Amino acid sequence: MKDQILLKATEMFLTLGFKSVTMDDIAAEMGISKKTIYQHFSTKPDLVKEVTLKLFESISCGIDTISENNLNPIEELFEIKNFVLQHLKNESASPIYQLQKYYPKIHSTLKKKQFEKMDDCVIRNLKKGIELGLYRKEIMIEAIGRLYFAGMSSLKDVELFPTEMFNVKDLQNQYLEYHLRGICTKKGIDNLEKLIKANL
């Protein structure tokens, strides 16, 4: 039952937002009593925390699987982006904004974990890209890794990127292309443009 509650809560939180969805809403959607939910999660923040950690672990495992496929670094970034978007059901920025506003401690813990995961993943990607001649060898690897994370995080800021003006998927695509065009060699750009055509 606990896993079923987590699954339904994750789906509802990502669709409607962490603040918008109440324990009553989850119980009603599942056709169970609120008391049943409280047997597994003593408070709503407990449920929110467990949902975010489970989601993070699930996405991390998927990213590791993609990294093990030994794709070229540009393809790898496209695969990871597509996987994350699919896993989050093309989530709008609103749930993350609500998480940050109403559950700041949980958001802060999640962001720290995301940074550690992404930093490790992006730095490996950058080093491999340089070795293969796809990325420019003079780039500052540590700085670029952080710039990439900062940019990806800022896409979820609804004040900077209001949902009525920007589509999340389009933003992610634009940002990935922007990132790659800044670090690619001529060989890398040729590779990137082939992938962009294939993804259209």
C-alpha positions as CSV (number, residue, x, y, z in Angstrom):
1,M,0.0,0.0,0.0
2,K,2.9,2.4,0.8
3,D,4.3,2.1,-2.7
4,Q,0.8,2.6,-4.2
5,I,0.4,5.8,-2.2
6,L,3.9,7.0,-3.2
7,L,3.1,6.3,-6.9
8,K,-0.2,8.2,-6.8
9,A,1.2,11.1,-4.8
10,T,4.1,11.5,-7.2
11,E,1.7,11.6,-10.2
12,M,-0.5,14.2,-8.5
13,F,2.3,16.3,-7.1
14,L,4.0,16.5,-10.5
15,T,0.7,17.3,-12.3
16,L,-0.9,19.7,-9.8
17,G,1.9,20.9,-7.5
18,F,3.1,20.0,-4.0
19,K,1.1,22.6,-2.2
20,S,-2.1,22.2,-4.3
21,V,-2.6,18.5,-3.6
22,T,-3.9,17.6,-0.1
23,M,-3.9,14.3,1.7
24,D,-7.7,14.3,1.2
25,D,-7.2,14.6,-2.6
26,I,-4.8,11.6,-2.6
27,A,-7.2,9.5,-0.5
28,A,-10.2,10.4,-2.7
29,E,-8.2,9.6,-5.9
30,M,-7.2,6.2,-4.5
31,G,-10.6,5.4,-3.0
32,I,-9.0,4.9,0.5
33,S,-9.4,6.8,3.8
34,K,-7.0,9.5,4.8
35,K,-6.2,7.4,7.9
36,T,-4.7,4.7,5.7
37,I,-2.3,7.3,4.3
38,Y,-1.3,8.5,7.8
39,Q,-0.5,4.9,8.8
40,H,2.4,5.1,6.3
41,F,3.2,8.8,6.4
42,S,2.7,10.7,9.6
43,T,2.6,14.1,8.0
44,K,2.3,15.6,4.5
45,P,5.9,16.9,4.6
46,D,7.0,13.3,5.3
47,L,5.1,12.2,2.2
48,V,6.6,15.1,0.1
49,K,10.1,14.2,1.3
50,E,9.7,10.5,0.4
51,V,8.2,11.3,-3.0
52,T,11.1,13.7,-3.9
53,L,13.8,11.3,-2.8
54,K,12.2,8.3,-4.6
55,L,11.9,10.3,-7.7
56,F,15.5,11.5,-7.5
57,E,16.7,7.9,-7.0
58,S,14.7,6.6,-9.9
59,I,16.0,9.4,-12.2
60,S,19.6,8.8,-11.0
61,C,19.3,5.1,-11.8
62,G,18.1,6.0,-15.3
63,I,20.9,8.4,-15.9
64,D,23.4,5.8,-14.8
65,T,22.0,3.3,-17.2
66,I,22.2,5.8,-20.1
67,S,25.8,6.6,-19.1
68,E,26.7,2.9,-19.2
69,N,25.5,2.7,-22.8
70,N,28.8,4.3,-24.0
71,L,27.1,6.8,-26.4
72,N,29.1,9.7,-27.6
73,P,28.9,12.6,-25.1
74,I,26.5,14.8,-27.2
75,E,24.1,11.9,-27.8
76,E,24.3,11.1,-24.1
77,L,23.1,14.6,-23.1
78,F,20.2,14.3,-25.5
79,E,19.2,10.9,-24.1
80,I,19.4,12.1,-20.5
81,K,17.3,15.2,-21.3
82,N,14.7,13.1,-23.1
83,F,14.6,10.5,-20.2
84,V,14.2,13.2,-17.5
85,L,11.4,15.0,-19.4
86,Q,9.6,11.7,-20.0
87,H,10.0,10.6,-16.3
88,L,8.7,13.9,-15.1
89,K,5.8,13.7,-17.6
90,N,7.0,17.0,-19.1
91,E,6.3,18.6,-15.8
92,S,5.6,22.3,-15.7
93,A,7.9,24.4,-13.5
94,S,5.1,25.0,-11.1
95,P,5.6,21.8,-8.8
96,I,9.3,22.7,-8.3
97,Y,8.3,26.3,-7.5
98,Q,5.8,25.1,-5.0
99,L,8.3,22.7,-3.4
100,Q,10.8,25.6,-3.0
101,K,8.2,28.0,-1.6
102,Y,6.3,25.7,0.8
103,Y,8.9,23.0,1.6
104,P,12.2,24.9,1.5
105,K,14.2,22.4,3.6
106,I,13.1,19.4,1.3
107,H,13.9,21.5,-1.8
108,S,17.3,22.4,-0.4
109,T,18.2,18.8,0.3
110,L,16.9,17.7,-3.2
111,K,18.9,20.5,-4.9
112,K,22.1,19.5,-3.1
113,K,21.6,15.8,-4.2
114,Q,20.8,17.0,-7.8
115,F,23.9,19.1,-7.9
116,E,26.2,16.3,-6.7
117,K,24.6,13.9,-9.3
118,M,24.6,16.3,-12.2
119,D,28.1,17.7,-11.4
120,D,29.6,14.2,-11.5
121,C,27.6,13.2,-14.7
122,V,28.4,16.5,-16.6
123,I,32.1,16.5,-15.6
124,R,32.5,12.9,-16.9
125,N,30.6,13.9,-20.1
126,L,32.9,17.0,-20.6
127,K,36.1,15.0,-20.1
128,K,34.9,12.3,-22.5
129,G,33.9,15.0,-25.1
130,I,37.3,16.6,-24.9
131,E,39.1,13.2,-25.4
132,L,36.9,12.5,-28.5
133,G,37.6,15.9,-30.0
134,L,33.9,16.9,-29.7
135,Y,34.4,19.6,-27.0
136,R,37.0,22.3,-27.0
137,K,40.0,21.3,-24.9
138,E,40.5,24.8,-23.4
139,I,37.1,24.9,-21.6
140,M,37.1,25.2,-17.8
141,I,35.6,21.8,-16.9
142,E,34.6,22.5,-13.3
143,A,33.1,26.0,-14.1
144,I,31.2,24.7,-17.2
145,G,29.7,21.8,-15.0
146,R,28.4,24.4,-12.6
147,L,27.2,26.8,-15.3
148,Y,25.2,23.9,-16.8
149,F,23.6,23.0,-13.5
150,A,22.8,26.7,-12.7
151,G,21.2,27.1,-16.1
152,M,19.1,23.9,-15.9
153,S,18.0,25.0,-12.4
154,S,17.0,28.5,-13.5
155,L,14.7,27.0,-16.2
156,K,12.4,26.0,-13.3
157,D,12.1,29.6,-12.0
158,V,8.6,30.6,-12.9
159,E,9.4,34.3,-12.4
160,L,12.2,34.1,-15.0
161,F,10.4,31.7,-17.3
162,P,6.6,32.1,-16.8
163,T,4.7,28.9,-17.8
164,E,2.3,31.0,-19.9
165,M,5.2,32.2,-22.0
166,F,7.5,29.2,-22.2
167,N,7.0,25.5,-22.8
168,V,9.3,23.3,-20.5
169,K,10.3,20.9,-23.3
170,D,11.1,23.8,-25.7
171,L,13.2,25.5,-23.0
172,Q,15.2,22.4,-22.2
173,N,15.9,21.8,-25.9
174,Q,17.0,25.4,-26.4
175,Y,19.2,25.3,-23.3
176,L,20.9,22.1,-24.3
177,E,21.7,23.4,-27.8
178,Y,22.9,26.7,-26.2
179,H,25.2,24.8,-23.8
180,L,26.6,22.5,-26.5
181,R,27.2,25.2,-29.1
182,G,29.3,27.0,-26.5
183,I,31.6,24.1,-25.9
184,C,31.7,22.1,-29.1
185,T,34.5,21.9,-31.7
186,K,33.7,22.0,-35.4
187,K,33.4,18.2,-35.3
188,G,31.1,18.5,-32.3
189,I,28.9,21.1,-34.0
190,D,28.5,18.8,-37.0
191,N,27.5,16.0,-34.7
192,L,25.1,18.2,-32.8
193,E,23.3,19.5,-36.0
194,K,22.7,15.9,-37.1
195,L,21.2,15.1,-33.7
196,I,19.0,18.2,-33.8
197,K,17.6,17.2,-37.3
198,A,17.0,13.7,-36.0
199,N,15.1,15.0,-33.0
200,L,12.8,17.4,-34.9
